[in-house]
């Protein structure tokens, strides 16, 4: 190029040429290498077809780099371990990535440790000391990238790193004679019982329960996302991102709570009819919220062996799938190789003439991050919602289903969980968040006075006595369980009535209805008798008393809503959209 034009190529062009030449060189090396494929320092399923993979492998386009492991005997051993694991099905390609990452950490730790070889130490006590030192080394490590950069590794990351190393050595101990022969290293034959389990019960900590606090997308943020999804599919020249596939993938994640890999790797025709009537798409004018399931969606269950791989879907989802099928057919007809049939519904945009590459989850996460920045989508605390963590859609759907009263075992099947253990995490988080939200609000009586009961005791009382006659549309009834109500509907004149600011919309609506009822009855009384209804009228006096009580309660709650004396209205998981009218009314008054 310099000879022809007198200029050097642009940086991007030069980079593309380097990438192309590097790939060509690797392909040439692969073709000429007659040795075992597993001894290569770089494993790339795209370049080496002998690497055993599942039919649908989420990490199938990503290479594993063993050359980052500097200790020779360790590098060769992890290669052999991964090769045997893939051959036998004991390991998946995704697990190979994770296990190799753990060995890289161990390799860095070994620098300067002067270990004698694969057996690590001359006796069991030495192995024990070394592995405790490694545990301390991992605990002291910091996250190098992402939102937690600079912080210590999470307990889950610590367990994965130490656990993967322990699993590797347990395998090598069980197969020590084969390892010594295959790797031509007699050091592996010296492994003993001390190498099968490095850590005692409790030393790695208990299995951390997934933390869902802050992972639920609130209603306001979700509404902005759904309203702004059109930008993903809008052409670039019109101010959008020009990616219809990203728009539809995000819609399916938000509606179904499926993992991003499960959506990206859908079959070209993933819909199964529920009945002989076939599939029904959403018709013009139909409300998506009123549609019952009309089909089943088959997805690739790559996370849990033996887990469910279908989910019920409604006509809105069927419509989205049909739209993507039409787009994919047009796209592949223009850019695909003649005679080829695409393997996936959502197609990678580049290097995909055979249609065997699914849409990249990394591309989607980058687009969602840019979308959130453009729309300035923020959560209730004012923080920018990090939508590149697409699992938040799954957390949100799961919590919403449980909040709507869907039985646990049904939610378990919907999420594709093999056991209810993981599903219970959502249920437990939902209940603890609901309790925290209950405790936020100041509780008052019908006379607008503070309740002389500890809020936690009050919450326990209400939960232990969940009778239908204790659940009120505008608060709670604190009548003891063995007593019956003699007040009828006169809750606002009863000292057992309690409420808080989360019921403000209901209380305000009740006050308005009471005022309207008084006007209607007084007008009817005047028409029938020709006289005004006197204030001494028993019915009117009762309604006036209720109206005045509502006024006092509303004024008190508007002045001090929360237990800490502030008036901020915040929505959380397990709480319906009651706080929207509170906020809107407050803004209108100002």
N, C-alpha and C positions, 0 to 999 in steps of 0.2 A: 504493500500500500504506500509505503514511503517512497519507493522508486517511481510509482505511477503518479502520485499526487503531491509528493514533497511533504506530506503530513503523516504523523503517527496516528493510529486508530484511537478513537475515544476510549475512555476508561471502561465503559460498559461493554463496548465491542471487544476490547482486549480480554476482558474477564470471560466473556462468552467463548472466545477462541481458546483460552486456557482450559476452561471446563470441558469443551469438546475434545481437545487434544488429550487431556488427562483421561477422559472416558475411553477414548480410542486406544490409548496405551494400556489401560487396565484390561480391556477386552482382548487385546493382543496377548498380554501376559497370561490371561485365563486360558486362552486357546492353546498356548504353547506349553503351559505347565502340566506335566504328566503326573505330578505327585498328588497326594491326598488333598482334596479341596479344603478340608477342615484345618489344615496347617497354615493356610494363608492368613496374613495379618489383617486382612480386610474381607469381611463377609458381606456381599451385596446380592440379595436374591434376584435383582434385576439382571445382574451380569453372570450369576452362577445358578443355573436351573437345578443343580443337584441338591441345593439346600432344601430340606423338607419344610414345607409350610402348610398351614391349614388352607382350605379352599378360599376362605375369606379371612385374610390377616390384616388387621388395622395398621400394623407397622411394617407391612410387606414391602414398602418402597424405601425403607430406611436401612442403611448399612450399619454394621457393628465393627468398630475399630479396635482390634486387639493390640495394635502397635503402640497404643497409649500405655500399655502395661510393660514396664521396663524390666521386671524380674523374669528372667527367661523360663525357669521351671514353673513359675506361677502362670505365665502367659500360655504355655503349651498345655498345662493341665486344665485351665478353664476352657480352652478350645475343645479339648477332648470331651470334657464334661458336657459342654453344650451340644456337641455333635451327637453323643450318645443320647442325651435328653431329647433332642429333636427326632432322632431315629425311632426311639421307643414311644414317643408321645408324652414323655414325662414333663417336658418343657415345651412351651410355645415360643414363637419368635419374639413376642412382646416380653416374655419372662427372660429370654436370653439377653435382651437389652438391659433389663433391670439388674440381673445377676452380674453381668459384666461391669456395670457401673459400680456395684458394691466391691468387686474385686479390684477395680482401679483405686478405690479409696484405700483398701488394704495394702495395695502395692505402694502407694505414696507413704503410708505409715511405716512400711518395712525399711524404707531408706534410712540407713544408719543404725538399724537394730541388730545387725550382725547375726541374723538367724542362720543356723547350720544347713538349712535346706527345707524340703517339704514338711518334715516332722516338727519344725519350728523351734524345738528346744530339746535338751538331752533327757529331760524327765517330765513327768506329768505336772509337777509343781511349776516348772519353767513355762510350760504351755499355758497354765492357768494365769500366771503373772503377765505373760505377753498379751493374752486376750483381754485381761482387765485393763491393761494399758491402752489397747486398741479401743476399748469401749470409752475410756476417758478422752481419747483422741477424737473420736466421732462426736462425743457430746460437746466438745469445744469448737467444732467446726461451725462455720457461718454459712448461711445461704448466700450464693454468689449473684443471683439474678432474680427478677420478679418483684412483686410488691413486698416480699419479706426479706429483700436483700440486706445483708448486714446483721440479721438476727440469727440466733442459734437454730440448729435443725430442730424440727418438730419431733415430739416423741414417736410419731408414726414413721418418720423418715429414719430415726435412729433404729427402730425395731426392724425396718426393712433392710437396712444396710447390714446390721449385725446378724439378722436372721438369714439373709442370703449367703453370707460368708459361712455361717454354721451349716446350712444345707449343703453347700459345696463341699465342705470338708467331711460331712457325714457320708456323702456319696463316694468321695475318694477313699474313705476308710473302708467302706463296704466293698469297694472294688479295687483295693490296694494292689493286689497281685497283678490284675489285668493292667492297672495304671503303670505299675513299675515296668511291665513288659512292653506295653505299647509306647510309652514315653521314653523308654530306655533310661530310666532314672530310678535306681534302687532305693532312693530316699523315700519314695512313696510306700514301699513295703514296710517301713518302720512306723507307720501310723498305728495308733492303738486306741483303746476306749476313751482316752482323754481327748481325742480329736472328734468324737461323734457328738459331743455336747459341750460347748464352751461355757455356757452361762446357766446359772441356777435359777430356780423359780423366783421371780420378782426382780431380778437384776436388770432386765430390760424394761421393767415397768409393766403395768397391766395393759391389756389391749385398749388403746384409746378409743373412746366412743366418738364417732364423727360429730364435730361441732357444726350445727346448722344455724346458730345465731348469726345474723348478718348475711346468710346465704339465700334467704327468701327474697324474691323480688316483690316489692309491695305493689298494690293495685295501681297506684298512680304511675310508678315507673313502668309497669307492664303495659299500661294503656298507651304511654308514649312510645314504647317499643313497637307495639302492634300498629299504632298509627303511622309510625315512621318507617315501617318495613318497606313501603313502596319505594323509598329512596334506593334500596339495594338493587331493585330491578329497573329503576329508571335509567335511561341511556345517559352516558357520561356527558354528552353535549347538552343535555337538558338539566344538568346539575346533580345527577345521581351517580351511582357506582357501577351501573351497567352489568349487574350480575343477578339474573333472575333465579338461578339455582340457589344462591345464598339466601335470597328472599324466601323461597319455598322451604328450604331446609330449616330456617329459623322458625317459620310458621309451624312446621310439624313438631319441632322440639317444644315450642311454647304450648301447643295444643295437647301433645301426647306425653311429654316428659321423657322421651326416649333419649338415650345417650347419643352424642354426636356421631360416633362411629356407626351406630345402628341405622341412622338415617342416611349417612353418606354411602353406606354399603348396601342399600336396598337393591333387590333384584329389579330388572326392568319391568316386570309385572308382579308386584308384591301383594296385590289385593286378592282376597279369597271371599267369595260370596257367602252370606249367612244362610241364604235360602235359594230355592229354585227361581225366585223372581229376579235374581241377578243383582248387579250393583246399581245403586241410585246416587247420582250426583246431586249437588245442591242446586235447586231451581231458582230462577230469578225471583226476588221478592221474599224468599223463605228466610226465616230467622235461624242462623246457625245454632243459637242457644236452645232451640226447641227440638232439634233433630236427635232421634234415637239412633243407636248403632245400626249400620246397614251392611257392614262388611268386617272382615278381619284383615289386619295388616301383618304380613310375615316379614320378620327382620332377622338379621344375622346375630345370633346369640353367641358372641365371642368372649363374653365376660365370665359367664357361669356355665360350666359343663352341666348339661341336663336341665337347664333352666327353661322357662317358657320362652317361646319364640314367635308368638302371635299376640296381637292386642286388638280389641274391638275399636272400630272407628266409625264416625258418623259421615253424613253426606258431604260435609265441608272438607274433611280430609280426602275423601274420594275425589272431590273436585280438584284439590291441589295436586294429587297424584296424576290425574288425567292431564292437567295442564303441563306438568313436568314431562310426561310421556310424549306429548306432542312436541314440546320444545326439544327434547333429546332426539326424537326422530328427525326433525329438521336439521339439527346441528350435526348429527352423525352422517346424514346423507351428504352434507357439504364437506365435512372435514375427515370423515372416517374412511378406512380402507374398503374398497368394494368387496362385497361378499361376506364381510365380517358382521357379527351380531354383538352388540355391546353387552358386557357382563353386568353393568350396573345402571341404575336409573339416573343417578347423579354422576356426571362424567367430569374427569379432570380436563381442564381446558387445553393443556399443552402436552406434547409427547404421548398422545393417546389415540393414534390412528386405529388401533385394534379394539379400542373401547374397553380395555381390561384394567384401567386405572380409575378408581372412584374419586369423587371430589375431595379435595384436601381439607381436613379439619383445621389445619393451620391457616389456610387461606380464609376460611370462614371466621376464625377467631380474630384475625387482623381486620377484616371488614366490620365485624361487630364492634370492635374497639373504636374504629374510626366513626362508625354510626353514632355510638354513644357520645363521643366527643362533639360531633356536629350538632346533635340534638340536645346536648347538655343534659343528659338523663341522670338524675341524682336520686338517692334514696332519702328516707325520712330524716336522716342525720345530715343531709346536704353533701354527702360524698358522691363523687362520680361513680356510677354503677359500672363495675368491671365485667362487661359482657363477654370478654374473651374466655372467661371461666364458664363455659356453656353448661356445666352441670348444675348451675343455679336454676336453669329452667326446670330441670328434673326435680330439684328440691321443692320448687314452688308448686309444681303440679301435685307432687305427693302430699304436701301439706294441705293444699286446697281440697284434695279428695277426702282426707281424714277430717278436715274441718267441716266438710259437707255431710259427714256421717256415713261415708262409704265404709262397709265392714273391712277389717284389717286383712282378712284373707283375700278379698277381692282386690284391694290395693296391692297386695303382694303379687298377685298374678299380673296385674296391669304393669307393674314396674319390672317384671321379669325376675323377681327374687326367688331363689330355690327354697328358702326357709323364711319364716316370719321374723327372724332375728333382726335383719337389716331394716325391715319395714317398721319394726317396733321403735327404731331410733327416731323415725319421724313422729310417731305417736307420742313418745316420751317428750321429745322436744316441743311438740305442739302443746301438750298439757302444761309443761313448765313455763312456756312463754305465755300461755293464757293466764296462769296464776300471777306471773310478774305483771302482766297488763292489768289484771284485776286490782293488784295492790297499788298501782300507780295513782288511782283516782280516790279522791276524798269521798267518804261515804257519809250521807246525812239521812235524817229521818223525815217523816212527812211534815214535821214542824220546822224543817230546815236547820236542825241542830245536829252536831256531830254525834255519831254513834259511839257509845261507851263500850266498845268491844274491840279487842285487838284485830286488825285487818286479816291477819293470818288465821286466827281462830274463826273469824267470820267466813273466810273462804272454805275452811274445812267443814264448818257447819253446813254450808250450802251444798258442798259436794257430797257429804255423807247422807244428806236428806234430799236427794234429787227426785222429789215427788212432783207430779204435774201441777198440783195446786200451790206449789211454792215458786213456780216459774211465772213471773209476771211480765207483761209487755213493757213495763216502764221501771222495773226494779226487781227487788226480791222480797219474799215474805220470810220473816225470822221467827215465825210461830214455832214453838217446840214440836218435835215430830208426833207426839202422842196427843196433841191438842188439835181440835178442829176449829175452823174459822166460823165465826158467827156474824161477821161484818158484811157478808155478801160481797158487793163490789166497792165497798167504801174504803178502799185501801188508803186513800189520801187523808183519812181522818183516823188512821190506826197507828198506834205506837210501835207496831211490829213491822212496819213498812220501811224499806231502805232502798236507796238509789244512789247513782253517781253520774258524772258528766258523760259517760258513754251512752246514757239513755236520754240525753238532752233532746235529740230530734223527736223521740217518742213523746217526751214530756211537753215539748212545745206544740206538737200536733194535737195532743190531748187537750191542752189549754185552749187552742183555737176551736176545736170541736165542741168543747164545753160552752164557750162563748156563743158559738153559732146555735147550739141547742137551746140555750137560754133565750136567745132572740126569737127562734122559731116558736118555742112554746108560749112565750109572752104574746107574740103576734096572733097565734091561734086562739089563745085565751081571750084576747081583746075581740077577735072576730066572733067568737061564740057567745060571749057574755056582754060585750059592749063596755067592759070595764078593764082597767089595767090590772095586771096581776100584782098584788101587793107583796112587799118585801117580807111580810110575815108568813107568806105561803110556805108550807113545809117543804114542798119539792124545790121551790126557788131558793130557799135558805140553804138546803143541802148542796145545790149546785153552786151557789155563790161560795160556800165554804170550800168546795173542791177547787173552784177557779182561783180563789185567793191562796189556797195551799200550793197549788201549782206555781203561781206567781212567785211566792216566797222561795220555793225550791229552785226554780229556774234562775232567779236573781243570785241566790247563794252559789249555785254551781257555776254560773258565768263569772262570778267574781273570783272564786278559788276552786279550780277544777281538780288539780292534782294533789296528791298527798303531801308533796313538798312545798305547797303554797304557790306554785306557778300555774299558768293557764294554758300551756302548750298542749295541743291535741296531737297525739302520736298514734299511728296505727301499727299493729304488730301481728305476727302470725297467730291465728286462733281468734282474731277479732274481725268482725265484719266491717263494712264501710260506714259505721256509725259516725266516725269522726269527720267525714267529709262535710256534712251539713253544719257541724259545729264550727269548723274553720270558715266555711262560706258565710255563715250568719255573722260571725265575729268581724269578718272583713267588710261585709256590707254595712254593719253598724258604724265602723270607723270611716 
